[in-house]
Amino acid sequence: MDFTPSEASADLAALTRRIAGDKASHDPHGTGGFDAPLWTALGQAGVLDAGLPSSLGGGGFGLLEQCAVLTEIGRAVAAVPYLPSITMAASALAEFGTPELVDRWVLPVLRGERVLAVALAGFTATDGRLSGSRTAVAFGAFAHGFLVAADDAVFLVDAAAPGVTVRPQQTTDHADACLLELSDVPGTSLGDIGEWLRLRGTVGVCAQQLGVVERALELTAAYAAERKQFDHVIGGFQAVRQRLADAYVDVEAVRLTSLQAAWRLASDLPAAEAVATAKFWAAEAGHRVAHTTVHTHGGVGIDTDHEVHRYFTAAKRLEFELGPATTQLLALGDELAG
């Protein structure tokens, strides 16, 4: 495959970087993990609808362009629900939902007015009514609706429906999640699309992790070039140079594997093995780069007021999102075994 970004991907990435740089708010001790003004700004600029079909008023682009946006969101550590709301939920509704569902749920999301969250496990369905619970549902504390996987189908659930309980939870990087509890709640079935959602979501996690570790390495290299010990910049020490070189290789491995997985999915090619490989690198390499960032910065690297702390906690959260490295190895083994 050709790893050169398309013109649309490059333009969307540049627009997202500019808006996130101008609008994103970063409070290390923040009380909320949803940057509503930035979400609205992305909607008004056309970033949110660009990766969806033109029949919805979108830009007619797809997963590869969505991944370009997610990488920039990762670079800015921006607290916006693009991954669950656009790459997963809105894309699923656009593909498998009725026009009525699109009008009610997708269009407000594209305008930056609503949030959709996704819970891929923890629920059962009986005659279209859902029960169960799921903890740490990303952006669930702010969601207006949920895509919930139960048995062999995925259902759309209104957060305001009777029997829905949303208990806010705060993760280590303040990206507020929720404990979602359903008790005999009616849902609208979208069919057996759980694997479709999981693969797209996992690729999205990898793209966002790429942005996190890429920017973390840039900040770390710049710090190593100016921080002095014994009258020498620490970037001149062999051990530091070697660790930064290893981090560079890790970042490029995340880039290569995530782009390949996204390309295979976007091209309707078998992608389970590529997705598991990408998530393995996003988890394993993300872990190493995050720790290199903290260790190279020394004491300030663990200061919650310092910029790099946000990248460390974001990388650690994404490391485990939708399965850690060990889970991906098991998935690869199953895939190769046939």
C-alpha positions, -999 to 999 in steps of 0.1 A, spaced: 0 0 0 10 37 -4 14 53 30 13 88 16 -17 107 32 -44 117 7 -49 154 1 -82 152 21 -64 135 50 -37 161 51 -62 190 48 -84 176 76 -54 170 98 -41 206 93 -76 220 100 -80 199 132 -46 208 144 -53 245 140 -87 244 157 -74 222 185 -44 245 190 -67 275 192 -97 261 211 -86 232 232 -87 237 270 -62 219 292 -68 219 330 -46 192 346 -69 192 376 -101 196 355 -135 187 367 -147 175 333 -134 154 305 -155 169 277 -143 200 259 -178 211 247 -166 244 230 -140 225 210 -165 198 200 -189 225 188 -160 243 169 -151 211 151 -187 206 141 -190 242 128 -157 238 108 -170 207 91 -144 183 107 -171 161 123 -190 154 91 -161 152 67 -155 115 72 -192 105 67 -212 99 35 -222 128 13 -257 115 14 -258 128 50 -243 161 40 -209 149 49 -176 152 30 -179 117 15 -146 106 30 -141 76 53 -120 58 79 -86 69 66 -96 106 69 -112 99 103 -79 84 115 -61 116 103 -84 136 126 -79 112 155 -42 115 152 -44 153 156 -68 149 185 -42 126 201 -15 152 195 -35 178 213 -48 154 239 -81 170 232 -111 159 253 -135 154 225 -155 122 218 -146 119 181 -137 82 184 -170 69 200 -193 94 184 -180 97 148 -157 67 140 -179 42 158 -215 53 165 -223 78 137 -205 57 111 -225 26 122 -258 45 121 -249 59 87 -241 24 74 -268 4 91 -294 27 105 -327 40 90 -331 76 77 -352 83 108 -323 73 131 -299 93 110 -320 124 113 -326 121 150 -291 109 161 -264 115 135 -271 150 123 -270 166 158 -237 148 164 -222 162 132 -232 197 143 -214 192 176 -246 193 195 -248 158 208 -225 129 220 -229 92 213 -210 66 234 -204 29 228 -204 -1 252 -193 -33 236 -199 -58 264 -218 -64 296 -254 -66 284 -280 -91 274 -311 -87 252 -345 -103 256 -371 -94 230 -353 -62 222 -351 -51 259 -316 -47 274 -302 -53 309 -267 -53 323 -239 -29 331 -206 -16 318 -180 4 336 -157 31 322 -178 38 291 -157 65 274 -175 99 274 -206 82 287 -211 108 314 -220 133 286 -237 110 261 -272 115 248 -273 80 234 -254 47 235 -247 19 211 -248 -12 232 -236 -47 222 -258 -75 236 -257 -111 225 -255 -111 187 -267 -76 180 -259 -39 186 -287 -17 199 -292 21 200 -304 32 235 -316 67 244 -299 79 276 -331 95 287 -351 62 284 -367 47 316 -344 21 331 -311 38 320 -288 48 348 -256 68 341 -232 72 369 -202 95 361 -167 81 366 -134 100 363 -104 82 347 -68 90 355 -65 116 326 -99 133 335 -115 119 304 -148 114 323 -165 81 316 -195 64 332 -209 33 347 -238 25 324 -266 4 339 -296 -8 319 -327 -25 334 -352 -38 309 -346 -9 285 -360 -8 249 -334 -6 222 -333 -3 184 -314 -31 168 -288 -23 141 -280 -60 135 -250 -81 142 -223 -54 138 -204 -59 170 -172 -70 152 -176 -42 127 -177 -17 156 -148 -33 175 -125 -33 145 -132 3 136 -129 14 172 -96 -4 177 -81 12 146 -93 46 159 -76 40 192 -44 32 174 -46 64 153 -52 85 185 -24 68 203 -1 76 173 -8 113 178 -2 110 216 32 93 213 43 113 183 38 146 201 52 132 234 84 122 216 87 157 200 84 173 234 109 149 249 135 154 222 132 192 225 136 189 263 167 167 259 182 192 235 181 220 261 182 204 295 218 204 309 236 182 334 273 186 341 274 215 316 262 192 288 227 188 273 213 155 283 205 147 247 242 143 242 245 114 266 246 80 248 220 64 271 195 92 264 202 92 227 196 54 225 163 56 244 151 84 222 161 64 191 141 34 204 111 57 210 113 70 174 113 34 161 83 27 183 64 57 170 70 47 134 59 12 142 26 25 155 23 47 124 30 18 100 7 -8 116 -22 16 123 -22 29 87 -21 -5 73 -50 -17 95 -71 13 86 -63 9 49 -74 -27 49 -106 -19 67 -113 10 44 -107 -12 14 -130 -40 27 -101 -64 29 -97 -90 57 -83 -69 86 -86 -88 119 -49 -97 119 -38 -63 109 -60 -46 135 -47 -69 163 -11 -62 152 -17 -24 152 -33 -25 187 -4 -46 200 20 -19 189 -2 9 201 -3 -7 235 33 -20 238 51 9 221 27 34 236 38 21 271 75 24 263 72 59 248 51 71 277 77 60 302 106 73 281 88 107 281 85 107 319 120 93 326 138 118 303 120 147 318 130 135 353 110 150 382 89 174 361 77 144 341 55 132 371 43 168 379 6 168 372 9 205 363 35 198 335 24 193 299 40 159 295 19 144 323 -12 147 300 6 127 274 17 100 298 -19 95 312 -35 96 278 -10 70 264 -16 47 294 -54 49 290 -52 42 252 -28 13 259 -57 -6 275 -86 8 256 -104 -21 237 -77 -46 248 -41 -45 260 -11 -60 242 -16 -95 257 -52 -96 244 -40 -87 209 -14 -115 209 -41 -140 218 -62 -127 190 -33 -130 166 -28 -165 177 -64 -174 171 -64 -157 137 -32 -175 126 -45 -208 139 -74 -205 116 
